[in-house]
Amino acid sequence: MSLYQLSKLLFELNRDTALQAEFTADAKAVTTRYDLSDEERGAVIDGDIGLLYVLGVNGQILMHFAAFRQIAWADYLQRMRDGVRIHGPVRAGIYAMTTGLDEKVAGV
């Protein structure tokens, strides 16, 4: 997994309108410029917010990508929840899950 490259792609895509136009025309070509796994590349091309979240993409970066993909806020939040349900716990990054889905965190 290459979370840095995945995040870099989404960060640049969120801020560069020329890159957005290129992505809209040929998403696969844009993603090949970054060192991504097949799973990461597919998640970006498909706009799979849930999988991107599980892969560890920061929510600030991810919410702008969701807006670029014209995903409504409520749908964005649900897709993250669905991502954990479908793909399992967040694997990396600041949201990495260290407990099971059914475990309570101490003090909560």
Number of C-alpha atoms within 10 A of each C-alpha: 15 15 19 14 17 23 17 15 20 18 17 13 21 19 12 11 11 10 16 17 12 15 16 13 11 12 18 15 11 18 20 10 10 15 16 19 14 9 12 21 20 17 18 20 15 12 16 17 28 24 25 26 27 26 27 24 26 19 17 9 17 22 19 17 21 20 13 13 13 10 17 12 12 8 12 20 17 13 20 21 15 17 21 19 13 13 14 15 20 22 18 17 15 11 16 14 16 11 10 10 11 6 8 9 9 5 4 4
